[in-house]
Each structure stands twice: as structure tokens, then as C-alpha cells.
Amino acid sequence: MVDIPGLARTHEDSAAKLVLLRESGALVIVVAAFGDADPRADLESFRDDLLIADLDIITRRLERLAEQVKKPRPNRDDLLAEQTALQQLQQALEREGNIDGVELTARQQKQLKAFQLFSQKPRFVVINVDDSVSDLEPFEALVPEGTPGRAVSLQLQVELEGLSEEERASFCEEMGVEAADRAALIRDLMDASGQMLFFTAGPKEVRSWLVPKGTTAVEAAGNIHTDLAQGFIRAEVMKVDDLVRLGSERAVKAEGLMRQEPRDYVLADGDVVLIRHN
């Protein structure tokens, strides 16, 4: 995760910040909801800034494509497909402000990937509320429809992290507050960004890996080491819940809960994977 300062209302240094944002796989948007802050206005302003930035890139690319497709070229069909896709996105952004209803072919999606459009990036909103707030529901209602998010007092949570477990429990009971579930928040962020964890287990270590949802066993093996992908034979898979419940790999096998999967097996959340390879 990379922390990038928000865009200024004056748009000072916005161009440089947008370049950094484009490199991200997902956006976690943190807005203040205390003091004189207006979280709804800030969210709308940020959305508009990203929308304008996308439209600028699309418009400039369409202008170049309009000239390129006029002449016979070996890749003219590809350019026409890209032009059609960009025109669809442009119309949707100008009309709806989003591209949720635009259907693109796999070919078009591949062509547009290099543009790193903000409109195609998953988003998660965090509403940072005052320490004194006990009812989070009105603030969570500020999260745009269709976008995952939650309200939390970040300052309070930072202070709670500095306490011992006993002190934290006592403080929360006395003040009538709750400590945020950090693991749940991280899982929410992973879900929003389309990521998941899988675990590898060997004689010396058990380790977790972060990969896109839909990753196959051989792709996961390649993430660990290219040699594992090249010599891939099979994946032996069990669930981490079964491993914790039964206590050992041997016990999991004895219960018939260890599976052998081929290279195109799509990993599921909570898999423990042993890669067999040449």
C-alpha cells in the first residue's frame, strides 16, 4: 500500500499525484468527517478530478486514432477496435460519470489496460470520523452506492493500538467504544481490490502470498519461483481451517481432505498449497 496525499482544491501538484495514483491497482480513499470537513463534497470533488483526468486521456488518444485509422495499416483492425472501445468509455463517462454499463471484449480490455484509467480501478472508501462519534451509520451512508467502505475513527484506533490488550478492553468498556477489527478491514480491502491470499507450506516455513482472484495453481507457482511453474506436476491442496482443526498435514490426509489438483486449478481463499514439480 502506498500513501499518497490527497488532491488539493487548488489543484496544486495534482498532475504529479495523478501519475502516482495511476500506477495503483486499487484506490483506498480516506476522507475526514470531523471539524469543518465536508466528506460528501470531498468525495464528489475527488471523483470529478479522476473523471476529468480519464476523459482527458481518452480524448487525446481518440484524436490520434482518428488520424491513424484514415490510412491503411497492418494493425488497422486493432486500432479500430481500440477506437470503438474508447468511444464507448467516453460516452459513458460523459453521460453517467462511470463505465459500469460498458461491456468490452477481452481484446479491448487488453488494449485499454495500458491507459490505467481511474474509472476501471476498484475503490474502497474510509470515512475518518471524530473520536466522540458512536453511531457510524450516518457516516457510512456517505459512501457512494456500489462502492465498498466503512466509517472509523482512525485516531482512536491508533491510540488503542498503543495499549496493552487488558488496557484496551478496559478503556473500550469504560468509554463505550469498540476496537476496529483490523483483520476484517484488511480482508475488505483485499476483496475490493480483487486480491486474495494463498498459503504455501514446506518443511521449513508456512508463508502467505497475495495474488489476484482467479489465479491458477501454475500461475501461483510462478509467483513463488519460475522453476516451480516450468516443472509443475500437480498441486496438493487442503484448507487452512482443516489444517488448524486437525492439527497436522498427516491428519488432514487421514481424513481424506487433501486434494490433488491440475495446473489450471483456480485457487480459493484459505487454500494451503503444496506444489509438486520436477
Helices and strands as residue ranges (DSSP letters): H 14-22, E 27-33, H 39-68, H 76-95, H 106-112, G 113-115, G 118-120, E 123-129, H 137-140, E 149-152, H 154-161, H 165-175, H 182-193, E 195-201, E 206-212, H 217-224, H 226-230, E 232-239, H 240-246, H 249-254, E 259-261, E 271-277
